[in-house]
Amino acid sequence: MAGGKFVKGQSGNPKGRPAVVKEIRELAQQHGTKAVEVLASLMNDVAQDGRVRIAAARELLDRGYGKASQHIEVTPTEGQFPIKFVDAPAQESMEEWIRRRAADGVG
C-alpha cells in the first residue's frame, strides 16, 4: 500500500487475518450447538420476557436462514432520480455518468 491506496495486484492484507481471530472463531464454534440450544430454550420459555424470546428467535433465524433483506424505497425529489447500478467505466465519475445519461435522455 503506497500513500493510502492499494497497489494493483497486491493484497492490502498480505499476512491475512491475525491468528488470534481464527483461534477465537474456533473456540466459539466449539460452543455452537450449546448456544443454539440455549437460544431455543429461551425462545420456548413462556416465563421469559417477550423481548428475550423475540431476540432469541431472531438470532436463531438469522443464523439458520441469514438476515432478512431490507427493502429501501427511494422517492426522488424534483430534479433528482434514483441511482441505478449499471456498468460504467471506472474512470467516469458519478457526475459525468449522470450528465451523459441526461444528455442521452435516459434517467
C-alpha positions in Angstrom: 0.0 0.0 0.0 1.5 3.3 -1.1 0.1 6.6 0.0 -3.1 5.2 1.4 -4.0 3.4 -1.9 -3.8 -0.2 -2.7 -1.2 -1.3 -5.3 -2.9 -3.2 -8.2 -2.3 -6.9 -7.8 -1.0 -6.7 -4.3 -3.1 -7.7 -1.2 -3.9 -4.9 1.2 -3.5 -7.5 4.0 -0.6 -9.8 2.9 -0.4 -11.6 6.2 -4.1 -12.4 6.2 -6.3 -12.4 9.3 -4.5 -12.4 12.6 -4.1 -15.8 14.2 -6.0 -14.7 17.3 -9.2 -14.1 15.2 -9.0 -17.6 13.8 -8.4 -19.0 17.3 -11.3 -17.1 18.8 -13.6 -18.2 16.0 -12.6 -21.9 16.5 -13.2 -21.6 20.3 -16.6 -20.0 19.7 -17.6 -22.7 17.2 -16.9 -25.4 19.8 -19.9 -23.9 21.7 -22.2 -23.6 18.6 -24.5 -26.5 19.4 -24.9 -25.4 23.1 -25.5 -21.8 22.0 -28.3 -22.8 19.7 -29.8 -25.0 22.4 -29.7 -22.0 24.9 -31.3 -19.7 22.3 -34.0 -22.3 21.5 -34.6 -22.8 25.3 -35.0 -19.0 25.8 -37.3 -18.7 22.8 -39.6 -21.5 24.0 -39.6 -20.5 27.7 -43.0 -18.8 28.2 -41.8 -17.5 31.6 -39.2 -15.3 29.8 -39.9 -11.7 28.9 -41.3 -11.4 25.3 -38.4 -9.3 24.3 -35.9 -12.1 25.3 -38.0 -14.7 23.4 -38.1 -12.5 20.3 -34.4 -11.8 20.4 -33.6 -15.5 20.8 -35.9 -16.3 17.9 -34.3 -13.6 15.7 -30.8 -14.9 16.4 -31.8 -18.4 15.5 -33.5 -17.3 12.3 -30.5 -15.1 11.3 -28.1 -18.0 11.7 -30.3 -20.6 10.2 -31.6 -18.6 7.2 -29.4 -15.5 7.0 -30.5 -12.0 8.0 -33.7 -10.8 6.3 -33.1 -8.4 3.4 -34.1 -4.8 3.8 -36.1 -3.1 1.1 -35.5 0.6 0.7 -37.8 2.7 -1.4 -36.4 5.8 -2.9 -38.7 8.6 -3.9 -36.8 11.2 -5.9 -37.5 14.9 -5.5 -37.8 17.3 -8.4 -34.7 17.4 -10.4 -33.3 14.1 -9.0 -33.7 10.5 -10.0 -32.9 7.2 -8.3 -29.4 5.9 -8.9 -29.3 2.5 -10.6 -26.4 0.2 -10.6 -25.0 -0.1 -14.2 -21.8 -1.0 -15.9 -19.9 2.3 -16.2 -16.3 2.9 -17.0 -14.3 3.1 -13.8 -12.7 6.4 -14.8 -16.1 8.0 -15.2 -17.3 9.9 -12.1 -20.9 9.7 -11.0 -21.5 13.3 -12.0 -20.1 12.6 -15.5 -22.3 9.5 -15.8 -25.4 11.5 -14.7 -24.7 14.2 -17.2 -24.1 11.7 -20.0 -27.3 9.8 -19.2 -29.3 13.1 -19.0 -27.9 14.1 -22.4 -28.9 10.8 -23.9 -32.5 11.3 -22.5 -32.1 8.4 -20.1 -32.9 8.6 -16.4 
